[in-house]
């Protein structure tokens, strides 16, 4: 099952809004097939696993055990049901990490296997599987994207110097890791002041992979249109209270700027099948998410620089440290919300 999870992770950033899934086919202690869900809309892990079996081993499939990190699907979507493929191949038994909370599966996959006398087992490395697919589970169970707060702070806890000017706290290696993270998530958000002060691109140009949907909050549409956020390089939302308008790679999303603003943004993202959101700043926006308890994970990079005077970094509440590691001379601390349904599984990465 650990191998299934390793395979599943290879689909990170490419399968949303589907979950990451890996599958391993074993006969008499020997792996005869492996597969994972590679691209949204294409073949699922179980199908890729079976298709990988060498011709000389195909006759072994009915006497083999399929290990799969998520319950085989039971519905016709962009691909046929995987449960029916396993029945067709007459796989002897199926061992599953997590049950699928998606309403069109929800136990039906296991039921199909049972009805055709295929032995089934569930719950193997359940916590590890839920951590790996925490974005997918969050969307299915909470009806909102998985929320990751991310910021860099100085060694003395300063978020940025005063004066609305760009200041690089983290090192080049940390910056490349941040761009890797961007390829793995569906959307990224900043506030008006960050857009003005930093003129960020919010793309993944330092890492190979897709860039996330960019979201900037600009209530009164005061941001100058020559900012990099408006270059139409990738899909961008401008959340405001003036107009609703959609153009090429640029959409104005009109919402009421009241106490439910963040919840309403998350609803729009959920409706758009956005599975995860990174909030990168500024400090006021991050603190608003923290104060509302609207966060699942926080990634805090602490540089080895000291800023004498500036804006204090956000302070997490109700947080449990998952792990910490070094990014060359920077330090990365990862936290999860203490009320999270997706607690960190020891030994797993991001």
Backbone torsions as a table, in degrees:
resi	resn	phi	psi	omega
1	UNK	NA	-33.9	176.0
2	UNK	-62.4	-36.6	176.3
3	UNK	-65.0	-38.0	176.0
4	UNK	-58.0	-43.9	-179.0
5	UNK	-67.3	-37.7	175.7
6	UNK	-61.6	-44.4	179.2
7	UNK	-64.8	-43.5	-178.6
8	UNK	-56.2	-41.8	-176.0
9	UNK	-64.0	-19.3	179.3
10	UNK	-68.0	-15.1	177.2
11	UNK	-91.9	1.1	-176.0
12	UNK	-57.6	130.2	179.3
13	UNK	88.5	-8.3	-175.2
14	UNK	-120.0	-8.5	-172.8
15	UNK	-115.8	-9.0	179.9
16	UNK	-57.4	139.5	10.6
17	UNK	-87.4	10.1	173.6
18	UNK	-75.5	162.9	174.2
19	UNK	-80.3	163.0	170.8
20	UNK	-82.8	130.6	-177.0
21	UNK	-138.4	136.8	173.7
22	UNK	-124.1	152.5	-178.7
23	UNK	-141.6	143.6	178.9
24	UNK	-134.6	132.4	178.3
25	UNK	-108.8	125.3	-172.9
26	UNK	-123.6	132.7	173.4
27	UNK	-124.3	118.1	175.8
28	UNK	51.7	44.2	176.6
29	UNK	81.9	2.3	179.9
30	UNK	-115.3	130.9	176.6
31	UNK	-73.7	121.4	178.5
32	UNK	-110.4	-7.4	178.0
33	UNK	-160.0	145.3	175.8
34	UNK	-140.5	150.2	176.2
35	UNK	-166.5	161.8	174.9
36	UNK	-147.2	160.2	176.0
37	UNK	-74.4	113.1	-171.0
38	UNK	-92.1	-43.3	-173.6
39	UNK	-142.4	136.6	177.2
40	UNK	-55.0	132.0	178.8
41	UNK	92.0	-10.9	179.4
42	UNK	-103.2	-176.0	-174.8
43	UNK	-54.3	144.5	179.7
44	UNK	-83.9	174.2	-172.9
45	UNK	-59.9	-44.0	-176.7
46	UNK	-62.2	-40.9	-179.6
47	UNK	-67.5	-45.5	178.1
48	UNK	-62.0	-35.7	178.7
49	UNK	-64.4	-50.7	-179.3
50	UNK	-63.6	-40.8	-179.1
51	UNK	-67.0	-19.0	-179.0
52	UNK	-83.5	-10.5	-178.5
53	UNK	-66.0	130.4	179.6
54	UNK	-64.1	150.0	-179.7
55	UNK	-54.0	-37.7	-177.7
56	UNK	-67.9	-17.4	-177.7
57	UNK	-107.4	-3.4	-174.2
58	UNK	-60.9	-30.9	-179.6
59	UNK	-69.3	-11.5	-180.0
60	UNK	-86.6	-13.4	-174.6
61	UNK	-54.8	-44.1	-179.3
62	UNK	-66.3	-12.3	178.6
63	UNK	-110.5	19.5	-174.3
64	UNK	-112.4	163.2	177.5
65	UNK	-109.3	128.6	174.9
66	UNK	-95.2	121.8	169.9
67	UNK	-99.8	130.5	-178.7
68	UNK	-143.4	140.9	-171.2
69	UNK	-79.3	-11.5	177.0
70	UNK	-145.2	145.3	179.4
71	UNK	-47.1	129.6	179.0
72	UNK	-56.8	138.1	-177.3
73	UNK	-68.6	154.4	-174.9
74	UNK	-125.6	12.3	-175.2
75	UNK	-128.7	158.8	175.0
76	UNK	-86.1	111.9	173.8
77	UNK	-116.6	-121.6	174.4
78	UNK	-77.9	-15.5	176.9
79	UNK	-134.7	160.7	178.3
80	UNK	-67.5	164.0	-178.8
81	UNK	-64.4	130.0	179.1
82	UNK	-68.1	-34.1	179.1
83	UNK	-58.2	-40.3	179.8
84	UNK	-68.1	-33.2	177.2
85	UNK	-66.5	-39.2	178.7
86	UNK	-66.2	-36.5	175.5
87	UNK	-64.6	-45.4	-179.8
88	UNK	-59.9	-38.9	-178.9
89	UNK	-81.0	-8.5	177.8
90	UNK	59.9	40.0	176.4
91	UNK	-58.8	138.5	-173.4
92	UNK	-69.2	-45.8	179.9
93	UNK	-150.4	158.1	-178.1
94	UNK	-131.8	126.2	179.6
95	UNK	-114.3	125.0	-169.7
96	UNK	-117.4	140.7	174.5
97	UNK	-75.6	-65.0	-175.7
98	UNK	-119.9	143.6	167.8
99	UNK	-72.5	151.6	-177.3
100	UNK	-91.8	120.0	-179.8
101	UNK	-78.7	-8.1	-178.8
102	UNK	-59.7	132.8	-170.7
103	UNK	-60.6	-26.0	-179.9
104	UNK	-84.9	-4.8	175.0
105	UNK	-112.6	-80.4	172.1
106	UNK	43.2	49.3	178.8
107	UNK	97.3	-16.4	-178.2
108	UNK	-66.4	-33.8	178.2
109	UNK	-61.8	-46.1	178.0
110	UNK	-65.1	-36.4	179.7
111	UNK	-62.4	-42.9	179.0
112	UNK	-60.1	-42.2	179.3
113	UNK	-65.1	-42.7	177.2
114	UNK	-58.5	-45.0	-176.9
115	UNK	-62.3	-20.3	179.9
116	UNK	-110.2	24.5	171.9
117	UNK	60.3	31.9	173.2
118	UNK	-95.3	123.7	-179.6
119	UNK	-65.1	139.3	-178.5
120	UNK	-135.0	146.4	176.5
121	UNK	-139.4	143.2	-179.8
122	UNK	-131.7	164.5	172.5
123	UNK	90.3	12.6	178.4
124	UNK	-80.5	118.8	-175.0
125	UNK	57.2	43.0	-176.3
126	UNK	-58.4	-45.0	-178.1
127	UNK	-63.9	-42.4	179.6
128	UNK	-64.0	-39.3	179.1
129	UNK	-67.3	-37.9	179.1
130	UNK	-69.0	-34.7	176.6
131	UNK	-66.8	-46.1	-179.4
132	UNK	-57.8	-44.2	-177.0
133	UNK	-103.8	32.8	-176.7
134	UNK	-60.9	-31.3	178.6
135	UNK	-65.1	-48.9	-179.6
136	UNK	-62.6	-45.9	-179.1
137	UNK	-64.2	-38.1	179.7
138	UNK	-61.7	-45.6	180.0
139	UNK	-62.4	-43.4	-177.7
140	UNK	-69.7	-37.9	-172.4
141	UNK	-94.6	-29.6	-176.9
142	UNK	-109.9	-8.8	179.8
143	UNK	58.0	40.1	174.3
144	UNK	-156.4	161.5	177.2
145	UNK	-67.4	156.9	171.0
146	UNK	-72.5	130.9	-171.7
147	UNK	-110.3	121.8	177.6
148	UNK	-113.2	120.8	173.5
149	UNK	-91.9	135.9	-179.0
150	UNK	-139.1	132.4	172.6
151	UNK	-155.5	162.0	172.2
152	UNK	-111.3	144.7	179.3
153	UNK	-138.8	155.9	178.5
154	UNK	-73.9	171.0	-179.0
155	UNK	-63.0	-23.4	178.0
156	UNK	-104.0	21.5	170.2
157	UNK	79.1	27.8	178.0
158	UNK	-101.7	133.0	-178.0
159	UNK	-79.1	-42.6	-179.6
160	UNK	-163.5	151.7	176.1
161	UNK	-70.0	158.0	175.3
162	UNK	-66.3	153.5	171.6
163	UNK	111.4	8.6	176.9
164	UNK	51.2	48.8	176.5
165	UNK	-126.4	150.2	-177.4
166	UNK	-72.2	135.4	179.3
167	UNK	-145.0	122.2	-177.5
168	UNK	-88.2	112.3	-179.0
169	UNK	-89.3	-44.5	-175.9
170	UNK	-84.4	165.3	-177.7
171	UNK	-87.3	177.0	-176.3
172	UNK	-64.1	-37.5	179.2
173	UNK	-63.8	-45.1	177.6
174	UNK	-59.6	-40.0	179.9
175	UNK	-61.5	-40.3	179.2
176	UNK	-67.1	-36.8	177.4
177	UNK	-64.9	-40.2	177.6
178	UNK	-60.4	-39.6	178.4
179	UNK	-68.9	-34.1	173.0
180	UNK	-60.5	-45.6	178.2
181	UNK	-56.9	-39.4	-178.7
182	UNK	-61.7	-34.9	179.1
183	UNK	-68.6	-17.4	-174.5
184	UNK	-96.2	-8.0	-177.7
185	UNK	-118.0	161.6	-174.2
186	UNK	-86.0	-31.0	-174.3
187	UNK	-146.9	157.0	178.4
188	UNK	-139.1	141.6	-173.3
189	UNK	-131.4	141.1	169.9
190	UNK	-137.0	164.8	177.6
191	UNK	-95.6	178.1	-177.0
192	UNK	-60.4	-47.6	-176.2
193	UNK	-63.4	-38.5	177.8
194	UNK	-65.7	-41.1	178.3
195	UNK	-61.1	-40.5	179.9
196	UNK	-71.2	-45.0	-173.7
197	UNK	-74.6	-40.4	-172.3
198	UNK	-102.6	-19.8	-173.2
199	UNK	44.7	56.4	-174.8
200	UNK	-75.9	153.5	174.2
201	UNK	-89.5	-30.5	-179.7
202	UNK	57.7	33.4	176.8
203	UNK	-109.4	176.9	-178.9
204	UNK	-106.7	43.2	-172.4
205	UNK	-67.7	-17.7	-179.9
206	UNK	-94.7	7.0	-179.9
207	UNK	-148.5	144.7	179.4
208	UNK	-73.4	129.1	180.0
209	UNK	146.3	176.6	-177.5
210	UNK	-76.9	152.7	173.3
211	UNK	-90.3	148.9	-179.7
212	UNK	-77.3	165.8	168.6
213	UNK	-61.5	126.6	179.3
214	UNK	-91.1	135.3	178.8
215	UNK	-129.2	126.8	175.0
216	UNK	-125.6	136.8	177.1
217	UNK	-92.3	119.4	-176.8
218	UNK	-143.1	79.9	-170.3
219	UNK	-50.5	-52.4	-173.0
220	UNK	-102.6	13.2	178.6
221	UNK	56.8	50.7	-178.8
222	UNK	-95.0	-10.8	-176.0
223	UNK	-70.6	134.0	178.9
224	UNK	-66.7	141.6	-174.1
225	UNK	-75.1	-3.7	176.9
226	UNK	-89.5	4.1	175.0
227	UNK	-66.3	153.0	-178.8
228	UNK	-62.6	-26.5	178.6
229	UNK	-61.9	-21.0	-177.0
230	UNK	-103.5	18.5	-176.9
231	UNK	-81.7	-0.4	177.8
232	UNK	60.4	20.0	178.5
233	UNK	-66.7	-33.1	177.7
234	UNK	-148.9	165.8	-176.4
235	UNK	-56.3	135.4	-176.2
236	UNK	-140.2	135.1	172.2
237	UNK	-109.0	137.8	171.8
238	UNK	-114.4	107.9	-179.0
239	UNK	-84.4	122.8	-174.6
240	UNK	-149.4	178.6	176.4
241	UNK	-117.8	21.3	-176.3
242	UNK	-108.4	-43.0	-173.7
243	UNK	-153.4	152.9	173.0
244	UNK	-113.7	116.3	-174.2
245	UNK	-155.5	141.6	-179.2
246	UNK	-127.0	128.7	176.4
247	UNK	-131.3	-168.3	-178.7
248	UNK	-68.3	111.6	179.2
249	UNK	60.4	14.0	179.5
250	UNK	-143.1	118.3	-177.3
251	UNK	-126.4	129.8	173.6
252	UNK	-94.1	121.0	-176.0
253	UNK	-108.6	113.2	-177.0
254	UNK	-91.6	125.1	178.9
255	UNK	-141.2	157.7	174.3
256	UNK	-74.2	130.7	179.3
257	UNK	-91.1	71.9	178.6
258	UNK	-119.8	-164.8	-175.4
259	UNK	-67.8	-10.0	-179.1
260	UNK	-105.0	15.3	-175.1
261	UNK	-56.4	-50.8	-176.8
262	UNK	-62.4	-42.8	178.6
263	UNK	-60.6	-39.0	-179.9
264	UNK	-70.1	-34.9	174.7
265	UNK	-63.2	-45.2	-179.7
266	UNK	-62.6	-35.2	177.8
267	UNK	-65.5	-42.5	178.3
268	UNK	-63.5	-38.5	178.4
269	UNK	-67.3	-41.2	176.9
270	UNK	-60.5	-43.9	179.1
271	UNK	-62.8	-29.4	179.6
272	UNK	-87.5	7.0	179.2
273	UNK	62.7	33.6	173.9
274	UNK	-84.3	123.3	-170.5
275	UNK	-92.6	-24.4	-177.1
276	UNK	-150.6	153.9	-176.5
277	UNK	-139.2	127.8	169.9
278	UNK	-99.5	128.5	174.6
279	UNK	-104.1	115.9	-173.8
280	UNK	-104.8	-3.5	178.8
281	UNK	140.1	173.6	6.2
282	UNK	-84.9	-164.4	-175.6
283	UNK	-59.9	-38.9	-179.0
284	UNK	-63.8	-44.4	-179.8
285	UNK	-65.7	-44.0	178.4
286	UNK	-60.9	-42.8	179.7
287	UNK	-65.5	-32.0	177.8
288	UNK	-65.8	-43.0	175.5
289	UNK	-61.4	-42.9	-179.8
290	UNK	-64.0	-46.1	-177.8
291	UNK	-61.5	-34.0	179.3
292	UNK	-84.3	-6.2	-176.6
293	UNK	71.6	17.5	-177.8
294	UNK	-92.6	69.8	174.8
295	UNK	-159.0	151.7	179.9
296	UNK	-114.4	-32.7	-173.6
297	UNK	-148.3	145.9	176.7
298	UNK	-132.6	135.3	178.5
299	UNK	-120.2	113.5	-173.7
300	UNK	-116.1	118.1	178.0
301	UNK	-100.5	122.7	178.9
302	UNK	-108.2	116.3	178.4
303	UNK	-82.8	168.8	-179.3
304	UNK	-94.4	22.9	178.1
305	UNK	-99.7	155.6	176.0
306	UNK	-117.3	129.7	176.3
307	UNK	-111.9	121.2	-173.4
308	UNK	-65.9	-45.4	-177.5
309	UNK	-135.8	132.0	180.0
310	UNK	178.4	-169.4	-178.4
311	UNK	-81.2	129.0	-179.9
312	UNK	-65.0	140.8	177.2
313	UNK	-67.7	151.9	176.1
314	UNK	-57.6	153.0	177.0
315	UNK	-120.0	120.2	-178.6
316	UNK	-72.1	144.8	171.0
317	UNK	-121.2	152.1	179.0
318	UNK	56.9	44.8	-175.0
319	UNK	-115.7	144.2	174.8
320	UNK	-119.6	127.0	179.6
321	UNK	-70.4	129.0	177.0
322	UNK	-86.3	-56.0	176.9
323	UNK	-165.8	171.2	174.2
324	UNK	-140.0	154.4	-179.3
325	UNK	-154.6	170.1	179.7
326	UNK	-100.1	140.1	171.8
327	UNK	-116.5	78.3	-168.0
328	UNK	56.5	-121.4	-177.5
329	UNK	-83.6	-6.1	174.7
330	UNK	-87.5	162.7	176.1
331	UNK	-121.1	137.2	176.9
332	UNK	-112.8	123.3	171.7
333	UNK	-112.0	132.1	178.5
334	UNK	-115.3	129.2	-179.3
335	UNK	-122.6	154.9	170.9
336	UNK	-123.5	151.0	175.7
337	UNK	-61.6	130.2	-176.2
338	UNK	-62.8	-20.6	178.0
339	UNK	-94.7	7.9	-174.4
340	UNK	-66.5	144.5	171.7
341	UNK	-82.0	-1.1	-173.9
342	UNK	-127.1	64.5	-178.8
343	UNK	-65.4	153.0	-179.6
344	UNK	-64.1	137.2	177.2
345	UNK	-99.9	122.2	-176.3
346	UNK	-52.5	133.6	178.9
347	UNK	89.2	-8.4	179.0
348	UNK	-90.0	157.4	175.5
349	UNK	-99.2	-159.5	178.9
350	UNK	-82.7	NA	NA
